[in-house]
């Protein structure tokens, strides 16, 4: 058999291959030759063959048949063989295969070899890929070598020990004695590896950590020597003496000083020294400064030192080198929680980094910017962030949009600003916002009563521009449905100039400033009902609209039937969709159709404006609107609003309130259902929930609700309440000190156990009664649900009334009795009163 | 450090050193993905990127990319220095190293790396000492072989 070709020759040959196929052919040929050579157990050429195999392995070809050969090479006495053998082992073997265990004995022998380079090879291999079994077997040898005086071996043994500890943490104790005088070495290699070993031990075991704390002074001394010593050619890097060792020592100091006052104090000086004396012109110096800053921030350093650290980071931010800027942003992010004010000083630089070309830097800058937003800088920051949102990559947009919403929610200086900002986000990054932002925004809009006209007009215009961004479209159609009348009438109550940023203001169709008023109103007054309906119908048929969006627009169209005059057109649209393929749309259309036909008298009441909704706990701190003046509120479970149950009843034993529930009408109105209360000014719309799919084929949807489900049996699209005039006489429940409370009743047909009582509170005195709260309690056999009152101010001189709806479940048809508690403020002083109501008319409960 | 990869502008792997146990398939997958990601970077971008849960530090020297994967608590800037030190060592050993040197003498590149790093950490911070050790080991190789046959040892085993 001719001698196998040499490695270099093989490499040369393979590189001449012009195609992948040609290369594959050559490789296969050579592999076959190598395989037969292995079979012949040829010692002379084994080394050459394995080397060639390793080359082919690097190109990506399988080389597993060489594994055993590597072992044979390792076992050989020749140094060359061992060198290639160990290399092969590190490349081809891994601890998942049992083959590697065969190495153990060889390694053990080689660890005790007479030649230090052989020992070195075995230490290296063990330290790179030793499995836990191997480590267990050979830890003793490693420990022995850790104590040797040969620094070449000692440093390798230290790192090998690190690997052993990582693989088999229980063995850590074993190396403890050997660490005794590791730091007294002069050799930098040993020092460096010893520090690594100590770091590893301290990170893994708190006991070790406390044990090694006593080394702090020694470490400080070594570091000092490194800085103060003159030029040392052997370890110098750009004028700095052994930066690798310096960084490692700083890292160990960080771990030792964390949470410990004494150690932290001992290192204060040296840290200050390093921070001020290190050359910053090259990367090396900055690497050391970076590590120093990390250490200063982590230990219990004095405030002066911390400020020094943040300033270093600030300087980094201005550095031309991108890497330095990146590192600065990362560190600032870590420290922004603890040293917020110091970081704020560098805010403008951070915001500039948003414009950087580098993706990693942009992301860091964005995260940091959000962390720095506060009430004072919100306007300026938001401008920058919105600009960023416009121009950033799609990967960022979702996170950025969410961040903006959160920040706006927390710090919005005015409702108008908040709405403008959210609208801006929806129009620029609308497709990337999270789904739950739609209900949040709708809630926000509803609550800003004075902004309704302005908002709906802007949304309408945005819709005209672009209907592809679903969240925007959904919010817009909801608003148009609710406030379509304001849209068509062209009113705009907004007087102040809109604070939009200049770029945005230049967009066509948007605002000009005309003596402080916007031209919006002039433009919008040309919108006709037909145009609005055109837009909404367009949404229904567009391919861009998702089923959810279609549902929104259908409901919006329906709502407009009470606000617009072109009812016939709406009727037509609705009836068309009665046969839609989409079950959800079909269901709604059929119900709305029914509204037009059989229940037309209910329609106005059903489709009235939404009342103010309570804010729920979303992501940020929100105020829970106190409607009853009580802090408890149970919000009906919906997919979007998490329920807050805080039964903080101010109830004492006398009052037995079942919740004092405020029913929150949830944003996505699908089937509007509702008890129309008697002539009251405020109609409580029990909007419901449900949504997105799960359509039931029956026309009467049973909406799953979490709280007192029985009370909601009546909630279906069928009318449940009798005509008011059906005959239960009203009664006066309370009349004292000028405050008169009247009860009017309704009872439902399908569920005669439910009585709905509407209270009307009037005030005949000359002063208003403010902070009016009405509470009621019933005996245990009944259940009570209190809905939101129309307001909590009872105007003086009977100029108006406060109405509130109570629903009582009386399954046992017992005589209705109630205890009521009234609290209000009259002429500056608080008034509280308890009363019993017993004179309920029999028709209300029999 | 978890691993170090050297690859060309065309994406060909020239050296791979793994300090964590992974199967061959996994290594190939990681290599492929990482090479793609790094090669897609524009020249002016910074040397660090986040990839999976690791930090990747890379630097281009002529036609070769040196790419290291470090853990969260490791110092990125000093890793750049480590990469630079390795390049300096190769440069000193080969005399103005270029990619071809590393292609044709890959096993030597590995030997040098193994004298500089062990288990992912630097074992020797002095350039001189690393080079001295390599020199001695090479001599050892030659002596051992010379003792055996009269022919040039390195020639014989095809390692010239």
Interface residues (C-beta under 8 A of the other chain):
Chain A: X4 X5 X6 X7 X8 X9 X11 X12 X15 X45 X47 X48 X51 X54 X55 X58 X59 X60 X78 X79 X80 X83 X84 X87 X91 X94 X95 X96 X115 X117 X120 X123 X124 X127 X128 X129 X131 X152 X155 X156 X159 X160 X162 X163 X188 X189 X192 X193 X196 X234 X235 X237 X242 X243 X244 X245 X247 X251 X283 X284 X286 X287 X290 X291 X294 X322 X323 X324 X325 X326 X327 X357 X358 X359 X360 X361
Chain B: X12 X13 X14 X15 X16 X17 X18 X19 X21 X22 X23 X24 X28 X42 X44 X45 X46 X47 X48 X49 X50 X73 X75 X76 X77 X78 X80 X81 X82 X85 X103 X104 X106 X107 X110 X111 X114 X115 X118 X119 X121 X122 X123 X124 X125 X126 X127 X128 X129 X133 X136 X137 X140 X141 X144 X145 X148 X153 X157 X158 X159 X160
